[in-house]
Amino acid sequence: MSAIKNVAVTGASGSLGTVIFDHLVSSGKFNITVLRRHGSSSKFPEGTKVIDVNFDSVDELTAALKGQDALVSSVGTPLLQGQKLLVDAAIAAGVKRVLPSEFGSNLDFANTRKLPVFAHKVEVQDYLKEKAKTTPITYTFVYNSAFLDWGLQHNFLLAHAEGKPSIFDGGDITFSATTLSSVADAVVGVLSHPEETKNRTVFIEDTKITQNKLLELAKKANPSKTWNPQPAKLDDITAKADARLAQGIFDFETFVPYIFRAILDPAYGGNFPKTDNELLGLKGLTDEQVYEVVKKYVQ
Ligand SMILES: NC(=O)c1ccc[n+]([C@@H]2O[C@H](COP(=O)([O-])OP(=O)(O)OC[C@H]3O[C@@H](n4cnc5c(N)ncnc54)[C@H](OP(=O)(O)O)[C@@H]3O)[C@@H](O)[C@H]2O)c1
């Protein structure tokens, strides 16, 4: 497969997209075009090629994607399902590689694919896989399990803000975790190795960690805080989520338990047995670097 030079990015203003955009630009390897929603207030550095598009229009998307070798999508939840139109447009425009907005849990596990929170991602994956059989389009899915820095910043992986983090099923379950910066490096790595990453999943991680280890590091980072961890069970929180779903409530509170299930439950593959770090140029984090990440966000 020929080298990838022209790269379009959607969702480039998001939590992850901002970092992916920066790393793609600073790699100096690619010509970047940002596809932004009409009416979006997102801003990019002067000189950035930005095309405002209607994400519901295959024609507009196709015109915007003409001449692009690859499309990296890091759109957030509201636009995940709409990526099927992006795929149609990418095919019509002759784009060679699509990286849909994955960047999370191990959807190669059947259990994980069944979790309601991932329904749109699975739909887009299935669509891409089918299209890759009948058109020249190719794909790569990037799995990083939990975002380490984002997860701490948003009081999610370890709810440290009030010193009362929920610790699930004893807290000693090992899971893979990755910083946004390493996810962005992996995207650069995929686009730099198109043949080796063609039509497959790549797995990346910075570290393997547990909630108890995160708690230990958080206590070290802020020893004067009162820490009162709350034992909790994955089965209990997902049962509540199931009840909310049954009532037709599809909000953040409903979906978070399923994400914890995907990250922590060994039957859902959130601890990667092997990774593509080496191929993609990722070094991982030392214990000291993991501590620095925790210290930055745990106040
Ligand atoms: N593994 C983990 O722990 C973890 C955690 C969080 C997220 N993720 C995944 O990472 C990917 C990116 O998530 P993110 O949190 O970075 O996304 P985000 O910040 O919520 O949104 C990314 C971008 O999507 C665009 N967008 C399109 N339609 C939108 C709409 N209707 N409302 C708001 N924004 C819209 C916006 O860009 P423009 O305004 O420029 O168009 C926005 O900046 C997703 O696949 C998500 O599931 C993984």
The ligand as an ORCA input file, in Angstrom:
! r2SCAN-3c Opt
* xyz 0 1
  N     -11.016      4.981     26.420
  C     -11.533      5.951     27.138
  O     -11.371      5.983     28.377
  C     -12.294      7.055     26.451
  C     -12.719      8.165     27.178
  C     -13.364      9.194     26.498
  C     -13.600      9.079     25.122
  N     -13.195      7.966     24.457
  C     -13.435      7.835     23.005
  O     -12.619      8.768     22.287
  C     -13.319      9.229     21.138
  C     -13.352     10.755     21.146
  O     -14.057     11.202     22.291
  P     -13.876     12.672     22.895
  O     -14.351     12.595     24.320
  O     -12.511     13.167     22.605
  O     -14.938     13.474     22.015
  P     -15.569     14.914     22.337
  O     -14.536     15.760     22.973
  O     -16.865     14.725     23.053
  O     -16.000     15.409     20.876
  C     -15.122     15.403     19.788
  C     -15.619     16.342     18.693
  O     -16.751     15.810     18.023
  C     -17.334     16.883     17.273
  N     -18.796     16.781     17.319
  C     -19.523     16.338     16.292
  N     -20.817     16.366     16.559
  C     -20.958     16.833     17.792
  C     -22.097     17.131     18.599
  N     -23.350     16.904     18.164
  N     -21.871     17.634     19.830
  C     -20.610     17.858     20.253
  N     -19.499     17.613     19.503
  C     -19.673     17.097     18.291
  C     -16.779     18.197     17.819
  O     -15.845     18.709     16.857
  P     -16.118     20.007     15.922
  O     -16.836     21.029     16.731
  O     -14.727     20.460     15.554
  O     -16.892     19.537     14.742
  C     -16.068     17.732     19.094
  O     -14.963     18.542     19.424
  C     -14.708      8.571     21.188
  O     -14.715      7.428     20.375
  C     -14.861      8.171     22.639
  O     -15.703      7.049     22.833
  C     -12.542      6.965     25.084
*
